[in-house]
Amino acid sequence: MTRGHLQLSRRLNCIPAGFSAYFAILLASLASLSLSGCVGLAGDKAPSAAPQLVVTPSAVTFQNVVVGQKNTQTIHLSNTGTADLDISAVSLTGSGFSLGSIAAPLKLAPNASKNFTVSFAATSVTTSAKATIAIASNDTTSPLTVPVSGSTVKANPAWQLVPAVVSFPSTTVHGTKSQTVTLSNTGNVPMTVNAIAFTSPVFTLSGMNPGTTVNEGQQFTFQVNFHPAAAGNSSGSLKLTSSIGTTLSMSLSGAATTASTPSSVPHTVTLTWNPSSGGNIVGYRVYRGTTSGGPYFGLNSSVDSSISYTDSSVVAGGKYFYVATSVDASGNESAFSNEASATVPNP
């Protein structure tokens, strides 16, 4: 855009008589006249298209990674320019770090993006692990670098049971009482329950199986049950063993009494079911509980090939809930069937 003034470039030597005033006015007008407007300048061009690489985050930090574990973070590449971005190489220098899920060369169209990962595998305790990611491309700022840092801490496996002691109130013979127990992971590594053991058969567990994993800082609740078969006092313990060999123990006790109004009329509950449609089934197990939804306790000590079962250990006035499972030739047991219930008359 330029502005200019129009100037007279030729001199007039004579003015005819009678035109002096008019010429003076013309000179004054031309002297003050200016021209404005857009004037194209030789060599002006429109901005050329160019790619622009943006990396998010611009720096990566791994903090307090447990020795022996591997942590991973995601890096986002995007082309915010107006031309294709050609990435020719993505490299990483630094011990303990690694790149994943990206292969160069690659092309990103305008507004396109690509994610890849960087991982840190801690092998020893340190506060100053460092690395650099370099990304070479046709961006004018190439190569673009991303600093990576990491710190580690020693593994500290720890867990606890709350409460540590469970005492069951007086329970009728063949009745069931349950209490909730919480397993807490107070360390900084996941803990997996490898084995569950009781020292007395009157105590059982429901809601947790071997293989259950509790992550660091998390809790897992389950039920410990008391199911006495005879009157008197019972004691025992629960022992949990982790996959790394650590153990937890809980002391258990309970008292059982006979029913206050025993019935002289024997009662039974008979269950029947359709054969399992699964292949290679060798038999069934039957479970009973006194609360809908469990916990349930096994009634037959071994797998039974029959598709019916008679429970003769019920008491007058009791209400019972039953489920069954199928077992194949390899010993694999199915999930519980749908629940059936029965109320025993009194007497």
N, C-alpha and C positions, 0 to 999 in steps of 0.2 A: 504494500500500500504506500503510495508516494503522493506528495503534494507539491505543486509547482506554481510559479508565477509567470504569466505571459508577458514578455517584454518586446518592445519594438526593436527590430534589428536594422532598420533602414532610416536613415536620416532624411527629412524633407527640407529642401533648400529654399523653397518659396511658397508663399501662401497667397492664393489669389485674394484680391480685394473682396471684402464682404464675407470671408470664411474664417476669419481669425477667431471669432468667438466660438464658432462651432468646432473648430479644430482643437481649441483649448479644452472644451468639454470632452471631446473624444479622447484626448491624451489623459485627462484625469480619470476617465472611466477605464481605459486600458491599463493604467498604472495600478488601479486598485483591484483589477480582475484576477482571481485565482482559480485554478482548476484543481478539482479533487476527484478522487475515484480510485478504483483498483487498477493498478498497472502491472501486468505480468512481467516478472523479472526473468531474464534469460537464465536458465539453469535450474529453476525451481522444480522439485519433484515431490510426489506423495511419499509419506513414510513407508519404508519397506517392511514386509512381514518378517517376524522373528519369533523364535521359540523362547519360552522362559520356564526354567525348572524351579519348582518350589518343593522343599522337603519338610515334612512334618512328622515328628518334632525336629527341631534344628539341632538338638543334642539329646543323647540317650543316657540314662542313668539307671544302673542296677544297684539296689540298695539292700544290704544285709541278706545276701543270698546264702543259704545254708550249704556248707561244704558237703559235696557229694550230690547236690541237686543241680538242676539246670532250669534257668528261667529264660523266658522268651518275650520280646516286645516287637510290636509291629511298626514299620516305617511306611509313610504314605508319600508317594511321588506324584506330582501333578504338573501338567503343562498349562500354564495360564497365559501363554503367548498366542500369537496369531499364525504360527507356522508349525510344521511337524517338528517334534523334538526327537532327535536321534541319540539314544544313549548307547555309547560304544563299549563301556566297561563299568562294572561295579565291583570294587575290591575292598578288602578289609585287612588292616595290619594291626596286630596286637594279640598277645597270648591269652588263651582261655575263651575267646569270642569266636563266633562263627556266623556266616550268613546262610539264609535259607530262602527257598521259593522265589528265586529270581535268576534269570539267565540273560546275559547281554551277548550280542546287540539286541536292542528292542526299540520300537518306535511308538511314540505317544502323539496322537493327533491333538490339536488345540482342545482344551477342556477335558482331555482324557486323563486317567490316573492309573496307578499301579501300586499294589502293596507288596512288601516283602518283610522278612523277619530277620532279627539279629538275636542271637542267644549267647548266654554267659554260663559256662559250666565251671562251678567253683571246685577247685581241687585243694586249696589250702586257705588259711585265714589271711586276709589282706584288706587294706583300706584304700589301695591305690592302683587297682587294675585299670589299664587304659588301652584304648584302641582308636583307630580312625577309619571311617568309611569314606572312600573317594568315589565320586560319580563323574565319569567323563562323558561329555555330550557336545552337541553343536550350539549350546547356550554360550553366550559371550563370556560368562563368568566361569566357564569350565576350567579346571575340575572343581566341583562343589564338594566340600568336605563336611562330615558330620562327626563330631567328637563323641566317643563312647567311654563311659567309666563304670567301675563296679567296685563294690565292697562285699565282704563275706563274713559270716559268723560260724562258729563251731556248732555242729549238730548237738541238740540237747533233747533227747527223747524223754518224755515224762507224761504220766497219766495217773488218774486217781478215780476211786469209786466213792460215791456219796449216796447214802451213808456208808460207813465202813463196817457197821454192825447192824443186822436186821433181826428183830425179834417179833415173831408172829403171836397175836393174841390167841386165846383158847379157840380151837377149831374142832367141829364135829368130825368124827371119823368118816372118811370118804368125802368130806367137804373140802373146799379149797379157799385159801386166803392168799391174796397177792399184795405185793408192795412194789412201788416204783423205785428204781435205782438209776442213777445218772453216772455215765462214764465220761469223764472230761479229759481232753488232751491239753495239758498245761505246758507242753514242750513246744519246739519249733519245727518238728517233722511229723508227717502223718504216722498214725499208729494203727496197725491192723491186728485184729483179734485172730490168733491162729488156732487156739484151742480153748474149750470151755469144759470145766470138770466140777462135779459135786462129790463130796465124800459120803452123802446119804441120799438114798433114792426118794425120800419124802420131799426133797427140794428139787425144783426144776426151774428152768428159765424159758421165757418166751419173748419174742420181739427182737432177738438178736441171734445171729448164726456165725460160726467161724467164717472168716473172710470179711467181716464187717470192718470198714476203715473209718477212722475218725480223724479228720484233718486238724492241723494245729489251730488252737484257739476255739475248737468246736466241741459240742457235747452230743451224746447219744443216750437216749433213755430206753429202758427195757423193764420187764417185769420178772421178779423172783417170786416163785409160788411155793406154798406149803400145802401138801396133799397127803395127810396122814392115813395110813392103812390100819392103825391100831391105836388104842388109847394110850396115853402116857406122854412123857417129855421127849423131844427129839432135838438133836444138835448136829451141826455139820458146818461145812464151809464151801464157798464158791471160789474157784481159782481160774483166772484168766491168764493166758499166755500169749504174748505178742509175737509177731513174725520175726522180731530181732531178739527174742529170748527173755525179755523182761516179764515179770509176773505181777499180778494183783490178787489179793485175797480178801474175802469178806466172811465174817463169822455169822452163822445162822442158828436160830433156835426157835422152837415152837412147842406148843402143848396141844394135845388132842384129847377129846372127851367123847364118850358114847352119846348117842342121841337121847334126849330127855324123854321122849315118848316113842320108844321103839314099837314098830308094828309087828304083830304076830302073823300078819298076812304077807306072804312073800310077793314081791313085785318084780317084774322084768320089763325091759324095753327091747323090742325087736326092730332091727333096722334092715332094710333091703335096698339095693341099688342096681342100676343097669351096669352091665360089664363095660369096662373102659374100651374106647375105640382105638387106643394106641396099640402099636405092635409090640410083641414080645413081653406082654404083661404076665407076671407069675402070681400075683396076689394083691392083697389090700391090707391097709392098716386103718383101724378105727380109733378116733380120738373123741374125748368128752370134756366138756367144761360146764361150769355153773353160771357163766356169764356169756351173754350173746357177743360173738366176736372174739371170744377167747379170754384168757389163755385156755388151751386144750391139752389134755393129757392122754397118752396112749393107753388103750384098753387091752389090745391083744399083744402079747409079748413077742410074737413072731408073725411073719407074713401069712395071711390066710387066703387061700384060693377061692373060698366061698364068696358069693355076692350077697350074703346076709350075715348078721351078727346079733346075738342076744346078750344084752347087758343085764346081769342078775345082781349087780352090786348097788342098785339104786335103793333109796330109802323113801319111806312114805312121806308124802308132802313135798318132795324135792322137785326142782325143775332143772332139766338138763339140756345141754346143747351139743349136737354131734356133727362131726365132719369125718370124711374118709379120704384116703389117698391111694393111688395105685403105685405099684413097685414093679420095675422091669427086671430082667434076668441079671443085669449088671448092678442091681441094688439102687438104681436111681429112683427117687421118690417124687411123685408129682406134687403140685400145689394142692391145698385143701379144696375139697368139693364145696358145693353150696351147703349151708348150715340147715340142720333139721333140729327141732326141739320136741321135748316130751315132758309133760307134767305128771308126776306119779300121784295117784289118789292117796288119801289118808283117812282110814287105814287102807 
